Amino acid sequence: MHQPSDDLIKVNGYNEGFTGWGREDSEPAVRLMNTDARRLDVRGWAICYHLWHPPVSRANLPANDQLLQSAAAKKATWCDSGLTAHLPKA
């Protein structure tokens, strides 16, 4: 059975090239949209929690914007610096 986590694995998870605040959640969404992943809108149907954390610097926002724009322009479906760096080698 297909699991939503399978989709995140297929695009190599979150891109660890992002630093500081901004766009780190949008970029994997772009890569997912560039695959055959099905979007499920759960507003009003799911509970969402945000973990409090201290504010993070937004100094790298322009660089993060560039990473996001690059993923969109290239129609990326994979990032090099992602989940596979943390998985055992096959």
N, C-alpha and C positions, 0 to 999 in steps of 0.2 A: 504494500500500500504506500502511495506517495505521501510523504510528510512535508509540511512547509519548510522544515529545516533542510530538506534535500535541496531546495532552491538556493538557499544561502550558501550551502556547500558548493553547489555548481558554479557560483560566481566568485568563489574563494573568500567568502565572508567580508568583513570590513577591511578597508584599505588602511594599513598602518602608516601610510605616507602622510596622513593628516596629522597636524600638530596643533595644539591649542584648541580654540573654540571655532566651530563653524563648518558646516557642510559634510561632516563625517557620516551623518545619517542619510543624507540625500544621495551621495555617490553610489552606495550599494543599491539604492532604489533605482537609479538610472541603469545600472548593470542588469538588475533583475528585469526591468522593463524591456531591455534589449534581448532578453531570452524569451522563451515561451511560458514564463512564470505567470500564473493567474493571480490577478490582484483581487483581494478580498477586503471589502470595506466593512470594518467591524464597529464603526462608530455607533454607539447606543447598544451594542451587543457584548462588548468586552470591557473589562476593567483594566485601566492603565495606571501604572504607578511610575512616578518619577523619583529617582533617588536623589536626595539633596546632596550636593557637593559644593565645595567652595567655588566662587567664581573663577573662571579660567581666562587667561589673557586672550584677547582677540587680535593680537599683533600679527598673527599668521593668517588672518582671514583672506587677504588677497591671494596668498599662495594656495590656500584651500579652495578658493573660488576657481583658481586655474585648474586644479586637479578635477574638480567637478565639471568644468567646461570641457576639459580634454576628454573625459569619459563620455560625455554626451556627443561631442564632435566625432569621436572615433567609433561611436556605437559599441563601446567596450562591453564585454560580457565577463571579463576576468581582470583581476588586479594581481600584480606580481608580489606585492607585499601584503599577504593576507593569511588566511586560515592555515594553508599548507605549511607555513613556517612553524606551526605548533603541533603538527601531526607526526606520528612516527613515519619514518621512511619505509616505503613498501619494498 
